[in-house]
Amino acid sequence: MELGFIHSIFFGEDTLMRILHIVGFIIAVGGVASIDFLLLVFHFKPELGKSLAKVFPIFSGQISLGFILLSLTGIPLILSRPWLSENFYFQLKFFFVLAVFLNGIFITYYAGPRFAKLAPKWTERTAEIKRYEMISAVSGVISVTGWWGAVIVSLLVVHGVV
C-alpha cells in the first residue's frame, strides 16, 4: 500500500462524503445493535414487552436516520464512480443493502406495530405470538446477514482482498 492511496482516502475530493457515510453506518448499526440486545434480554424476560414496545420506535427512528444518511452520501459516491455498477462485489453489497432496506420497511410497517399490539399479552404464548416470533426470526436473520454482509464485502474491496 502506497502513501498516495492513504493520502487520497483522507484528503480526497470525496472525503466528507466518505466520513458522513461511515457516520450514517454507525448511527444505523448502533440502533440495530441496541434493538438486537434488547430482544435478547426480552427473550429471557418476556414481562418487559410493554416497555420494549415503547422504546423500539426510538431505535427504529435512529436506524432510519442512519439509513437516510447512508443513502444521501452513498448516491454521490456511486455517481462519482460509474464503473462500480459493473463490479460484482459492488452488486453483491448493493444486494445486501437492498435486503436491509426492504426488511426495514417490513419491520417499520408490519413487525413493529404488530409487536406493540402483542407485547401486553406476550407471556400468554399464544399461537399468534409464536407465529410472530417465527416471522420476526426470519426478519432478524435478514437484518444481520444484510448489514454485516454489506460491511464485510465493503471491507474486502477496500483492502484489496477481492
Long-range contacts (C-beta under 8 A, 24 or more apart in sequence): 14-76, 14-77, 14-80, 17-73, 17-76, 17-77, 18-73, 18-77, 20-69, 20-72, 20-73, 21-69, 21-70, 21-73, 21-74, 21-77, 23-69, 24-66, 24-67, 24-68, 24-69, 24-70, 24-71, 24-72, 24-73, 25-66, 25-70, 25-151, 26-66, 27-62, 27-63, 27-65, 27-66, 27-69, 28-62, 28-63, 28-65, 28-66, 28-67, 28-69, 28-70, 28-147, 29-66, 29-147, 30-62, 30-66, 31-59, 31-60, 31-61, 31-62, 31-63, 31-66, 32-59, 32-63, 32-143, 32-147, 34-59, 34-62, 35-59, 35-60, 35-63, 36-140, 36-144, 39-140, 46-122, 46-123, 47-122, 47-123, 49-118, 49-119, 49-120, 49-122, 49-123, 50-119, 50-120, 52-115, 52-119, 53-115, 53-116, 53-119, 56-112, 56-115, 56-116, 57-112, 60-107, 60-108, 60-112, 63-104, 64-104, 64-108, 67-100, 67-101, 67-104, 89-153, 89-156, 89-157, 89-162, 90-157, 92-149, 92-153, 93-149, 93-150, 93-153, 93-154, 93-157, 96-145, 96-146, 96-147, 96-149, 96-150, 96-153, 97-146, 97-150, 99-142, 99-145, 99-146, 100-142, 100-143, 100-146, 100-147, 100-150, 103-139, 103-142, 103-143, 103-146, 106-139, 107-139, 107-143, 111-135, 111-136, 111-139
